[in-house]
Amino acid sequence: MHVEEFIPNTSPKKIGSGSVGCISPSNIALVKYWGKKPHQIPANPSISFTLNNCNTKTILRYSPKSTEGFSFEVYLDGKKEEDFRPKIEQFFERIIVYAPFLNSFHFDIETTNTFPHSSGIASSASGMSALAMCIVALEQLVYEISNEVLMKRKASFLARLGSGSACRSIEGGLVVWGAHSAILGSSDLEGIAFPYEVHQVFKDYQDAILLVDKGEKQVSSSVGHNLMHNHPFATERFQQAHDHIDALIPILKSGDVNAFISIVEREALTLHAMMMCSDPYFILMKPNTLEIINAIWNFRTRTQIPVCFTLDAGANVHVLYPKQHASQVGQLIQAKLSHYCQNGQYILDHVGKGSEHIKI
Ligand code: 2P0
């Protein structure tokens, strides 16, 4: 697979003003991406569940211009959002080779999230994938392209250049990003739908996101990724991610939830262990993160219900469980776990279908 296939090779058509739109979900990694090489190439492959309810809706309004350079405004919930500009500017610079028409329009980017912006839920995955989908929709108009499969792949390719994990939010279900010898078609350049048989239990897995700490993170993911360079355990960690994906292939097929739990929880704790022994070291978990983990373990031991946790680069806890246990886990969350959340807040989500274009 080569980057050249994503460079337009026909002449653009002149189009007038208009708008395109998209809804794109967040995703939660089971095997984590933590560490990268130049040009947004992951240091190891990762696999995630695409979510459903936590999503970003983006409308891209475009009008032709003749001046040089990028021209855009960004709005979050109807208000101009200057803080988003640097990341979008950087995104445009990274993708201009693949989307040269970006220079030919002024853009108003209108975006809304279903989850609170300050919730500590990564909005970069849903936000960047939504914007990438809109850009690809515009490309289809400019170059009169009707190949939907190629365009979805391109959306993931572009989203990766905005934020690595965003490339896993285009496809639904289980998504793999990063070359892995046992996963046919896997690539460092784009996320692909997990290509093998998946047991029914994993097709509608539930994810309750417990909002432990909604504040700004002390250490950004970009800084965290960089600290994997020269990390004393980097080589072992990257190998472990490969091994975990190898192990997950038969588990996802058989529906062995206990084996699934053992890998998913080890991944979450390894991610945070890497942070805790990098140079400089840091801790993103909060006391209530640990309270929740212990409460989940106690509940699992007592009831034998296969509920587990995973963590992102933050203090919030993702509680993962099969749909058939939704009511008991719902009671656990309501009665015990919500006390550890800021203002008792949590979001119930589940595996979803991926990004989709919307009619404006
Ligand atoms: C993941 N995370 O696999 C891991 C686990 C956080 C913990 O991908 O620098 O925002 O934009 O490529 O994608 C967060 O990192 O980083 C992330 P960039 P990104 O979901």
Boltz pocket constraint, residues with backbone or C-beta under 6 A from the ligand:
constraints:
  - pocket:
      binder: B
      contacts: [[A, 27], [A, 28], [A, 29], [A, 31], [A, 32], [A, 33], [A, 34], [A, 40], [A, 46], [A, 122], [A, 124], [A, 160], [A, 162], [A, 163], [A, 164], [A, 165], [A, 166], [A, 221], [A, 222], [A, 225], [A, 271], [A, 311], [A, 312], [A, 313]]
      max_distance: 6.0
